[in-house]
Amino acid sequence: MFIDQYWLMLVLPTMILSLWAQFKVKSTFAKYSNVPSSRRISGQEAAAILLRSNKINNVRIEAVGGSLTDHYDPRSKTVRLSQPVFNQCSISAVGVAAHEAGHAIQDAQSWGPLVLRSTLVPIANIGSQAGPILAMAGLFFFPQSPLLTLGIVLFAGAVLFYLITLPVEFNASARAIAILRSSNVLTERELDGVKKVLTAAALTYVASALTAVMSLIRLILLARGRR
């Protein structure tokens, strides 16, 4: 990793924010994992309630190993919940499971931002890995080649993916909270806990997006300086 003044001014602060966000989500999840829901509904049951409320019958709910490994797989139409979420009846479990079910609802409705994000996955994978490498190679070893510009363009595609992820995640949480409320799965006080858990999780996406944006700006500034 090449450290320069732009990295120190732009990227380092966002990396520190990312570390804090990861700590925040883990501590908030742990706190509300010790608070049981009054109706004793598990994460798996909460996800099922959200799917049924939207008449979605083709999505499976499965348990996966690890902690905070919860996700929705649109290819196999599967909501995968970590063990601490799948079986537990805590506020954290219900909130996280409902959030992932929210993604399944987005997919069933072909919600625009989710469709766009899915389309950008290959570009993001290539751009996040090859973009910075090509940019740095062009910057230091091949200044007369188009590698620098190509690297920046590829990485910009990855940055776009991070930015599109934000409304997708926020919307999934909003759907989760609205359905949990309308279905009387949780009380208003319990919903406040869910909001704190999901807000903490959202901070990790915000921090990642900021890091990506600042990294792109850094590359652009380095390119301008070289020219």
Secondary structure as the mmCIF struct_conf table of DSSP 4:
data_model
#
loop_
_struct_conf.conf_type_id
_struct_conf.id
_struct_conf.beg_label_comp_id
_struct_conf.beg_label_asym_id
_struct_conf.beg_label_seq_id
_struct_conf.end_label_comp_id
_struct_conf.end_label_asym_id
_struct_conf.end_label_seq_id
HELX_RH_AL_P HELX_RH_AL_P1 GLN A 5 TYR A 6
HELX_RH_PI_P HELX_RH_PI_P1 TRP A 7 VAL A 11
HELX_RH_AL_P HELX_RH_AL_P2 LEU A 12 SER A 33
TURN_TY1_P TURN_TY1_P1 ASN A 34 ASN A 34
BEND BEND1 VAL A 35 VAL A 35
STRN STRN1 PRO A 36 PRO A 36
TURN_TY1_P TURN_TY1_P2 SER A 38 ARG A 39
HELX_RH_AL_P HELX_RH_AL_P3 GLY A 43 SER A 53
TURN_TY1_P TURN_TY1_P3 ASN A 54 LYS A 55
BEND BEND2 ASN A 58 ASN A 58
STRN STRN2 ARG A 60 VAL A 64
BEND BEND3 GLY A 65 LEU A 68
STRN STRN3 HIS A 71 ASP A 73
TURN_TY1_P TURN_TY1_P4 PRO A 74 LYS A 77
STRN STRN4 THR A 78 SER A 82
HELX_RH_AL_P HELX_RH_AL_P4 GLN A 83 PHE A 86
BEND BEND4 ASN A 87 ASN A 87
STRN STRN5 SER A 90 SER A 90
HELX_RH_AL_P HELX_RH_AL_P5 ILE A 91 ALA A 108
TURN_TY1_P TURN_TY1_P5 GLN A 109 SER A 110
HELX_RH_AL_P HELX_RH_AL_P6 GLY A 112 PHE A 140
TURN_TY1_P TURN_TY1_P6 PHE A 141 PHE A 141
TURN_TY1_P TURN_TY1_P7 PRO A 143 GLN A 144
BEND BEND5 SER A 145 SER A 145
TURN_TY1_P TURN_TY1_P8 PRO A 146 PRO A 146
HELX_RH_AL_P HELX_RH_AL_P7 LEU A 147 SER A 182
TURN_TY1_P TURN_TY1_P9 SER A 183 ASN A 184
BEND BEND6 VAL A 185 LEU A 186
HELX_RH_AL_P HELX_RH_AL_P8 GLU A 188 ARG A 226
#
